[in-house]
Structure formats: structure tokens, C-alpha cells
């Protein structure tokens, strides 16, 4: 099984080793996920958006290409081919201001493009019905995210992107207020996490 992971954190995938001022619990979750997938004999293809220098901005030329069903650039074309070959797709990103960061949004805008990854006339995906997992970290308590803010990610990603293009198999794994947990508690989360 081929799994494509789209990882979005400014510290990149290298930040999973608890080094002060260059650490990310999300990167530690990535490290755990890759280890688990490889142990299960999955082929893992990591797209590390910040390490790749991905440009999330949709320029006028990019939009013109997007509207004509052309990749916006060679990097985007490469990402599109990798997604078309995926049996499973995992998005990993922190939640900032209750939604995904610009890199993830730009990835969706530029890479999940009409007439390349979905058919424009009927919104039918061209992906091979991959299982999609979303792994997020956030400072907002889970109860507040759902009850006060209305879980905007569920609306944006699951309803607004996946269901709209007939991607049916997805699951969201959220880790709230990790920064308030002790090192021992974080290590316990990493030991128990299975994707």
C-alpha cells in the first residue's frame, strides 16, 4: 500500500526529536506514523511542504493554468502524480486560528485541481478512493473547538472538499492542548497513537 503524507510545519519533519526551540509534537507524531507504516510494510512518500519550499500563493498565471486544467508548476505536477498513485493520504498540520495554515490551504487550492485530480463537470474525484487521515494539533480545547467555534475544519475539509468531490473514507485525529501536557504525558500519547 502506498501512503502519501502531506506534512505542514515551519520546523519541517526534522523537528520530532524534542530539541529546544526546534521541536514540534506534530513532527513527533509524524515520526511515529512513519515508523508504524513502514513496520506494516507500507510504502511511505513524504511531502514536507516547508522543506520543499512549496509556494502556497495562487498567482494570476497559476489561476489561469488551474482554470485550464494544467498544473501551476512542475512541483505541483509532481505532487499531483504522487497523489494519483496513493492508496492512502495523510494530512498533518497544526490548527492556527481554528483552521489549517496557509501551506495546507495553498496545497489544496493548487494541487487538488479540476480536470487533474477531479472532474470539473461532475466534481468526481480522479483519486483511487484513498483512505484519508487528518492529524492535527491545536491549543484550543476540543470542547471549545466543537461547541463554540463549530469545528470549522470539519466543514472546510470533510464537507467542502472531500465529500464534495466524492471522497468517502476519512478520519480526523486531533491532539488538543498538547503544550499543557508533561513530557511523560506526551510520550504516552506517542506510544498509544495508531493511525
N, C-alpha and C positions, 0 to 999 in steps of 0.2 A: 504494500500500500504506500502511495506517495503522499506525504503531508507537506504542505507549504505553510510556513509560519510567517506572518507579516508582523514584525516587531517594531514598535514605535516608542522610543525613549531617547532623549538627548544624550544620555550617557552611553548608549549603544548596548549591545549584548555583552560587552566586556564588564559590565557593572554588577555582576552577580556574586562577587566574592567578598562582600562586606568590608570594602576598603573605605575608610572615612573620606567624605567629600567626593566620592566617585562610586556610590553604591545605590542600588535600586532593588527593591523587593520584587518588582516586576521582572528584572533581569535574573534574579534568583529563581523565580517561577519558570522562566524560560529555560534555564539550565536544567532544572528538574524535569521539565516537559521533554526536552530533547533526550535526556538520559532514558526516560521512560519509553519514549517512542522507539529509540534505537534498540533498547532491550527487547522490545516487541517486534523487532525486525522490520520496522518502518523505514522507508527512505525519507530523510528529512531535508527539506530545502528551505533555508532561512533567508528571508528578505529582511534585512536590517536597514530600515529606511534612512536613519541618520548616518549610519556608516557608509551607505551607498550614495549619500549626498542627493537624495531624491528631492526634487523641486515640486512642492505641492501646489504652486500657484498656476492657475489656468489663465494663460495669456490669450490675447486675441487670436494669434496664429494657432495656439493649441485648440481653442474652441472651434475654429474653422475646420481643423483636421478632425476633431471629435465629431462634429456635425456631419462630416462626410464619411464617417466610419473608418477613419485612418488613425493609427497610433499617433500620439502627440510628439513622441521622440523615440529613439532606439531603446532607451531604458524602459519606458512604458511598454513597448512592443515585447521586450524580453519578459517583463512581469506578466503580461497577458498570456504568453505561451506557457509560462510556468503554471499559471492558474488553470489553464485549459487541461493540463496534464495531471491535475491534483485529484486525489480521491478524498482528501480531507484538507480543510483550510482552517488555520487558527490565527485569529487576530489577537494581538496582545498590546495593550496601551493603557496609560493612566487616564483617569477621568479628570478633566480640568473644566471648571465652571459648568459642571454637570453633563458635559458631552466629551467626545473624542478630541484629541489635539489636531492641529492643522494638518500634520503629516498624514494621519489616518484619513481625515476628510478629503484631503487632496488626492490620496491614493484611490479612494472610492470614485471621486469625480473624474480623474484622468484615466485610471486603469480599467474600472468596470464600465466600459464604453459600449454604446449602442453599435449594433451590427458587427461587433468584435466579440464581446462576451455576453451580449443579449440581443435578441432580435427586436428592432425598433417598432415594428408594426404591431406586434402582439405582446411585447415585454417578456417573452420566453427566454430564459437563460440558455446559453450555449455551454455552460459548465456541465460536467458529468454528475450532477446532483451530489456534490460532495457534502460530507458532514462538516458543519461549520461550528467552531467553538470560538467564543469571545472570552478572553481572560482580561479582567480589568482590576486596577487598584484605585481606591479613592479615599479622600479624607472624610467625606460626608457619611454619616451613619446610614446603614441600609434602610432603616425605617423612615428616615427623613427623605432619602432619595426617592423612595417609592411613594410615600404618603404626601409629602409636601411638594416635591418637585415633579411628581408624576412619572418617574423613571423615563426621562427623555431618550435615553439610548435604546430602550425597547421600541419606542415609536420610530426613531430615526433609522435604526439598523434593521430590526426584525420586520416591522410593518412597511417602512418606507423604502427599503432596499431589497431585503431577502424575499419576503412574501410577495412583494410587487413583481419580482421577476421569477417567481415560482421556485424559489429555493426553500425546501420544506424542512430540512434537518439541521437544526441549530440549537445550541445550548450556551447559556451565559454563566460564567464562573466569576463572581465578584468578591474582592477582598477589601473590605471597608476598614478604615481607621487602623491600618497596619502599623503606622508610625507611633501609635499609642501602646503597642504591644511590646513585651520584653523580648530580648533576643531568644530566650528559651521558647517563648510562645510562637515566634516567627519560625524558628527551626522546626517546631512541632507541625505547623501548617505545611511547611515544605515536605516533611516526611509523609504526611497524610494525603497530600494533593495527588490526585489521579485524573488525568484528562480523558 
